[in-house]
Amino acid sequence: MVSTRRWGRVVGLMVAATGLVAVSFGPASPHASAARHDTAPAASSSTRSTAPSSAPSVAAAGTERTADVALRYGSAGRSWSQEIRSPGSSYVKVHFAALKLVGNDRVTVASPDRREVHTYYADRSRGSDYTEHGDAGFAALSIDGDTAVVTLHATGARDADRLARRGYGVEIDTYFRGLDATERAVRAPSPKSVCGSDARRDVACYQTSHPVEYARGNAVARQLLRGTGHCTAWRVGNTNRMLTNQHCMESEADLRSSEFQFDYQCATCGGNNPRPGTKVSGQQLLKLSGLNALDYALFSVNSFEKIQQFGTLYLEPRTPKAGERIYIPGHGDTKPKRLSVYEESQGGATCKIDTVSSGVNTGYRCDTSGGNSGSPVLAASSHKVIALHHLGGCPNWGTRISLVYDQIKGDIDNNQPPQAAAR
């Protein structure tokens, strides 16, 4: 039996069937609200500021949509599926209001081609990472693309009618969907942190010409915050520690609602062929600065063993030098990881420190954009981090890492092994 109920432009279905039933949701208005907006710094790309003049903010990645979908045990077969589709969306992240399963039965949330598969049990500790959003339910890790297939798998024959009367099955109350290219353009009509021409390129473009810069970028991840905002985060030191901006993680609730995607980068230069990457959730918020202070958040993640393969970054707690070469890996505009190596064009002037010190910041004209918040700024001389990017405006600005290090040095292991320094 299938019943429908309308929520504005959203159609919800109650499903208790074999096979696959699709629920397609129309695109949201480009002006639909996100958890936080992506206000850009006030200075234009041609303005040569001598000090930061605006507050940092989280870039918009998507919107939350209401659904009323139930997936029940069927009378035949061993699996029953529901497709959640939002045409053109860049990701779909499903939120479960309830998950009541028999024994070792499980639910998977997967992409149609199964490049990504996240698995959940009645006991959440047994399955994939998940995020929490201030209610009794939880959200699965996101699926890249506009379709997520939710499947209930039974390990044996089930009495569907009896289980339905007892409330067994899956209830999906909302989902998050990523903005499409048109919506992103409406929300951010000009790249206000791109200084002149945008010289950023896929990290794969530098694998041969700048192998160390390419390798250091592996430790950088895309952060999806509350299902609707995005920033950049990265591993620091030898243990389970990561850094981003405080304005990207203001509380434990922000951490619990965040997921981090490593290895989200194109396989070839300009190929528009990003890997699915490895996604993990936040574990513990360890230290937090004030928003008007150093703007950093130090935290740990779940499933740390899954991301160790991507390496880590180390801090160089010193004052930047005027004119020294720098580079920035990050996830501006929610895109696969890119590197800022040059200021204007490939082979031209390299990124460098323009303003050594302005308050707690150091300034540079290395290109960034919404979503680069939290990116590491690395010195080319040592390939260590000397600033934490957090403001745009041309010049763009990063908190000097020497100030951050003074506050977190007891919480990280910043001792770089000799073999790691050589790579």
N, C-alpha and C positions, 0 to 999 in steps of 0.2 A: 504494500500500500504506500502510495506517495501522496503527501499533502503539501500544499504550498502556503506561504504566508509572506506578505510584502512588507518590506521595511524601506520606504522611499523608493530608491532605484535598485535596492538590493533584493534579490529573491532568495528565500531560504527553503530548503527541502528537508523533509523527514524521510530517511531511507531505511528500508529493511528489505533488502533484495540481494539476489546473486548477481554477479557480474559487476559492471562499471556504470555508475551514474555520474554525469557531469553537471556541475553547477558553474555557470559562466556569469561573471559579474562585470558590468559595464565599467568603462574607465571613469575615474573620479574627476571632478572638476579640477583644472590646473590650479585653482585657488583654494582647494580643500586644505584644511589646516593640518599641520603635523604637530608632534609633541613640542618641538621648538623650531623657530624659524631660522632661515639661513641669511640673516642680515649681514651684509658685507661691510668692511670698514669704509668710513666715509670718504677718505682721500681717494682721488682718481688715480689711474695708472700713470698719469704724467706728472703728478705732484711729488716733489722731492721733500718729504717731511723730515724734520729733524727729531721728532719724537712721536710715539704712538698717540693717535688722537681719538680712538674709538674703542669700545669694549668688545671683547671676543664673543662669539656666539656659535652655536652648533648648526651645521648645514643640514638642510632638509633632505632626507633620503626617500621618504614615502609617507603614506597615510594609513590610518586604521579604518577598516570597514566592518560593519556589522554583518554577521551571518547567523543563521538559525538552522544548523545542519546536525542531524543525528545519524550515526552509522551503527546499525544493529546487527546482531548475529542473524544469519540467514538460515532458511530451512534446508538448504542443499549446498554442497560444496564445503570448502575449508577456508575460503577467503572472500571478502566483500570489500569493494573499493568505492571511493568517492573522489571525484576530481574537483579541485578548487582552482578556478581559472579566472584571471583578471587580464584580459587582452592587452598586450603591449607593456605590461609591468615588468620591471627589472628583477623583482624577486617576489616570492610569496612566503609569508611566515604565519603558520597556522597556530591559533590559540585554542587550547582545550579547556572547556569549562569543567568537564568530567571525563574520566577514563576508568571504567569499571570492567575488568577483564577476568576471565576464568583462568586459574592456575598459571601455566607458562604461556598462555596466549599473548600476542603482542600486536602492536600497531606500528606500521611504518609510514613515514612521510618521505616521498621520493619524487625526483624529477621523472618525467615520462620515459626518458632513456635510461634511467637508473644510474646516471653518473653520480648522483647524490642520493643517499639513502640514510635516514635517521630512524632509529628503532627505539620504541618505548614499551615498557611493561607496567603492570599495576604498581609494582615497586619501582619508583623512578630511579633509584640508585643503580639498577641493573642495566639501564639502557644508555642511549646517547645523551650528550649534554642537552640542557634545556635552559630557558630563561623564565624568570618570574616577573609579574607585572602588577603586583599589589592586590591580588585577589587569590581565591582558593585554587584556581587552575594554574596552568603553565603553558608556555609556548614552545613548540618544537624549534629547532634550529631552522634557519631560513633555507629555501630552495631557490637557486638562481634561475631566472626566467619567469614566465607568466603563469606557470601551471605547477601545482603540487598535487600528487596523487596520494590520498590517505587510504591505507588498506588495513583492515582488521583480519589477522591471521589466527585461525584456531588450530590447536594441536590435535584435535579429535572431533568426533561428531558432537553437535550441540543441539539441545532442545530450544529452538529459537523462541517459541511462544513463552515458555517458562522464564527464559532469561530476560525477555522483553518486559514481562510483568515485574521482574525484580530490578529493572533499571540497568541491566548490563549493556555495555556498548560504549560508544564514543559520542561526546557532544562538543561541537565546535561553535563557539559563540561569536568570535571575531577572527579576523586575520589582518595582517599588515601586508601592504603591497608597495613595491618600489616605484617611484616616479619614472615615467617614460621620458624620452629625450625632449619632447615638446614641453612637458610640465617642468622639467628642470630649466629649460630656457626661459620660461615665464617667470619662474621663481628667482633666477639669477641671470638677468638679461645681458649683463656684461661681466667679464672676468676681472673683478676689481683688484685682484692681487697678482694679476699677470702684468709685469712691468714691460711695456712695449709688446713685442711679438712673443707668443707662447713658444718657448724653446723646449718644453718638456717632451720626453719621448718614452715609449714603453721601455721597461728595464731591459728587455731582451735586445734592444738596439745597442746596448753597451756591453753585452756579454764578452765580446772580443776586444773592443777598443779600450774599455775600462773594466777589466775583470774584477778588480777588488771592489770598486763601487757597486758593481752588479751583485757581488757576493754579499756585501754588507746589507744590501736591500732585502735579503731573504728574511731577516729578523723583524721586518715591518709588516704589520697586519692592518686590515680594514676593520674598524669598529662599527657595529650597528647598534645604536642606542635606543632603547625603548621601542624598537621596531620601526622607528620613523626618522631618526637622526643618524648622522654618521661623522666619524672622525678617523684619525690614524693613531695607532698605538704600536709599541715595539718592546721586544725583550731587552732587558738590561742585566748585565752581569751573568754569573754562572748558575744561579739558582732560579726558582720559580718567581720571577719578578718582572713586572712590566710597567711602562710609563706612558701616560698620555697627559692631556691638559685637565686641570681641575674643572674647567667649564664643560668638558666632555664627560665628567664623572663627579657630580657634586655630592653624592651620597652612596650609602650601601645599596639603596634601592636602584640607583642608576647602574651600579655594578651588576646586580642580580638580573637586570633587564638587558644586559649587553652581551653580544657575542662578538668573537674576534676571528677573522678569516685570514689565515696565513696562505701564502703561495697563490693569492689571487692576482695573477699577472698573465699577460699574453705569452703564448708559447713561442711566437715569432714576432719580429719587429714589425709593427703596424698591421699585424695579422687579424686583429679583432677576434681572437680565439682564446679567451681566458680559460685557465684551468679552474676546476671547481674548488680547488684549494682544500684547506683543512680548517674546520670551524670548531671553536671551543667556547665555553662560557666563563664568566667571571667567578672567582672563588672568594677572595677576601680583600677588602680595602685596607691597606696598611698605613698609608700616610697621605694627608691631603693638605694643600696650601690654601690660603684664602684666594678668592677670585681676583682681588685687587692686589695680591702679593705676587707670588712666583708662578701661579697658575699651573701646578702640576698635581698629578694623582699617581701614587705608587700602589700597585695591586698585584695579586696573583690570579692564576686561572686554573680551572679544572682540566683534567686530561693533559697535564703538562707533558707527559711522555710522548704525546702525539706531535708536539711542536718543537721538541728539542732538536729534531733533524734540521730545522731552519736556521740554527745558529743564534747568536746573540750579539749585542752591541755593548761597548764599554764607554765610560765617561772619561773625559779629559778635563779635570777641574782647573782650568786656567782662564785668564782673560783672552778673548779673541784678539787677533792682530789685524790691524788695518791692511786691507788688500790681500789677505790670505785667501787661498782658494778653498771653496766649500762645495758641498753638494747635498741635495735633499731628496730622499725617497719618500713617497707618500701616495695617498689615495684621494687626491683632489677630485671633485665632481663625481664622487662615488665610483670612479673608473678603476679599471685594473691598474696595478701599481706602475707609477712612472717615476723617472729620475729627472731632477733639475740639475743639470751639469753646466749648461751654458745660459748666458743672460738673454741673448737675442736670437741667435741662429747657431746651427751646428757648425762647429769649427771656429766660431767667433770668440768673443770674450767669455771667459769662464766665470761662473758665479764666484763672488768674493764678499768679504766683509767690507761694508761701506761705512757703517757707524759702529765704532767699537763699543761705545757705552752710552745709553740713554736711560736713566733710571736703572731698572733691573735688566734691560734689554740690550741686545745687539742687533744691528740692522743690515739688510742685504737686499739686492734686487733680483734674487733668485725666484723664479716663477712659482707661485702657489695659488690655490683657490679653495673655495668652500669644501671642507672635508680633509684638508691638509692639517687642520688643527691637531696638535700632538705629534707632528712629524719630527724626526731627529734631524738636526743640522750638523753635518759631519765635516771635520777638518780633513782636507785632502792629504795633508802632510802625515797624519797619523791614522786616519780612518776611524777616529773616535769622535764621540758626540761632544760638541762645544756649546750647543744651544738647543732649546726646546721650542719649536715654532708654535706661535699662538695668535699672531695678528697679521693682517694684511694692510695694504695701503700704499706701498711703493715709496720708500722702502718697506719691505716686510720685516717682521720682528719676531725674535725668539728670546725667551728668558735665558740669560747666561747660565750654562749648566754648572758652573762653579758654585753659584748660589744654591742651586737645587742639591748638589752633592753635599754641601755642608749640612743639610737637613736630613738626608737619607743615607749617608755613608754607613751608618750602623745597621741598616736594613738590607743592604745589598752586598754581594761579593764582586767587587770591581777589579779583581786581580786577573788580568788577561794572561792565559798561558802562552809561553813563547811560541808554540806551534800555531796558535790561533793568530798571533800578531803577524806571523810570516805569510799567512794566506791572504 
